[in-house]
Amino acid sequence: MSENLTLDDLAVPLRALRLLATDFGHLPAPSVQVSTVYPERLELAFHDDLPGFEMWREALGIVPDAVTYREQGDGRTRVLRASVDHAGAVVRLTAFADIVAPVLAGGAA
């Protein structure tokens, strides 16, 4: 991270975002983040939208085996993550979804 970055220094991920909006404007809208901490990265996040994550993964040509899975929040939230180089930027897809607790037989939870 540099405290002296300018908006021009974020041109690569912003250009990638512009191209994604042009090429894939029909896909579900993610939360978008460009940061001075990782000025080469464009982050697309999906909250409670695993199908949206999958649509973007397929559109960007990311193979299923490249997706990582982990859990957070004491096992209450699943997190899927994948990255791909696109238009010179690292595009990072992240999906968050609740893990539904199983219902036990007899109505006990």
Residue pairs with C-beta under 8 A, 6 or more apart in sequence:
1 36
1 37
2 9
2 36
2 39
5 36
5 39
9 36
9 39
10 34
10 36
10 39
12 39
12 40
12 87
12 88
12 89
13 34
13 39
13 40
13 41
13 42
13 89
13 90
14 34
14 42
15 87
15 88
15 89
16 42
16 86
16 87
16 88
16 89
16 91
17 32
17 34
17 42
19 86
19 87
20 42
20 44
20 86
20 91
24 56
24 59
27 52
27 55
27 56
27 59
28 46
28 49
28 51
28 52
28 55
28 56
30 44
30 45
30 46
30 52
30 56
30 93
31 44
31 45
31 46
31 47
32 42
32 43
32 44
32 45
33 42
33 43
33 45
34 41
34 42
34 43
35 41
35 43
38 90
40 89
40 90
41 89
41 90
41 91
41 92
42 86
42 89
42 90
42 91
42 92
43 92
43 94
44 56
44 91
44 92
44 93
44 94
45 93
45 94
45 95
45 96
46 52
46 53
46 56
46 93
46 94
46 95
46 96
47 95
47 96
47 97
48 96
48 97
48 98
49 95
49 97
50 80
50 95
50 97
52 95
53 80
53 93
53 94
53 95
56 93
57 64
57 67
57 82
57 93
60 84
60 86
60 91
60 93
61 84
62 82
62 83
62 84
62 93
66 82
66 83
66 84
67 80
67 81
67 82
68 80
68 81
68 82
69 78
69 79
69 80
70 78
70 79
70 81
71 77
71 78
71 79
71 99
72 79
75 99
76 98
76 99
77 96
77 97
77 98
77 99
78 95
78 96
78 97
78 98
78 99
79 94
79 95
79 96
80 93
80 94
80 95
80 97
81 92
81 93
81 94
81 95
82 92
82 93
83 90
83 91
83 92
83 93
84 90
84 91
84 93
85 91
101 109
103 109
